[in-house]
Amino acid sequence: MQQDPREAGRDNLSKLVVKVLGTSNKVNVRLTNNTPDVLKIQRGNEMLVTTPGGANNSVVVGVQRLKKGAYNVEAVIEQ
């Protein structure tokens, strides 16, 4: 998972990119926001996303930075 490269160096983070490497299949990924005081995920602090598959096997998640500081969002692949 990474910050959208187009937002590098900006304080007002608005997107995270969840990219699955090593497969072109659709993958279910559970996201858990461990720092809800720093970062708000638009669809909740715990959510399941599914990548579309293909060469760019990634999904964009909308977020809002609430204050400066390190954030931690855990991504776990679900079977």
Residue pairs with C-beta under 8 A, 6 or more apart in sequence:
1 16
1 17
1 18
1 19
1 31
1 73
1 75
2 16
2 17
2 19
3 13
3 15
3 16
3 17
4 13
4 14
4 15
4 16
4 17
4 60
7 13
7 14
7 15
11 65
11 68
12 65
13 39
13 63
13 64
13 65
14 62
14 63
14 64
15 60
15 61
15 62
15 63
16 60
16 61
16 63
16 73
17 58
17 59
17 60
17 61
18 29
18 31
18 49
18 51
18 58
18 59
18 60
18 61
18 75
19 51
19 56
19 57
19 58
20 27
20 29
20 51
20 57
20 58
20 77
21 57
23 57
24 53
24 54
24 55
24 57
25 53
25 57
26 50
26 51
26 52
26 53
26 57
27 50
27 51
27 53
27 57
27 77
28 48
28 49
28 50
28 77
28 78
29 48
29 49
29 50
29 51
29 59
29 75
29 76
29 77
29 78
30 46
30 47
30 48
30 75
30 76
30 77
30 78
31 41
31 46
31 47
31 48
31 49
31 61
31 73
31 74
31 75
32 45
32 46
32 73
32 74
32 76
33 39
33 40
33 41
33 45
33 46
33 71
33 72
33 73
34 72
34 73
34 74
35 69
35 70
35 71
35 72
35 73
36 45
37 66
37 67
38 65
38 66
38 67
38 69
38 70
38 71
39 63
39 64
39 65
39 66
39 71
39 73
40 63
40 64
40 65
40 66
41 47
41 61
41 62
41 63
41 73
42 61
42 62
42 63
42 64
43 61
43 62
47 61
48 78
49 59
49 61
50 59
51 57
51 58
51 59
52 59
65 71
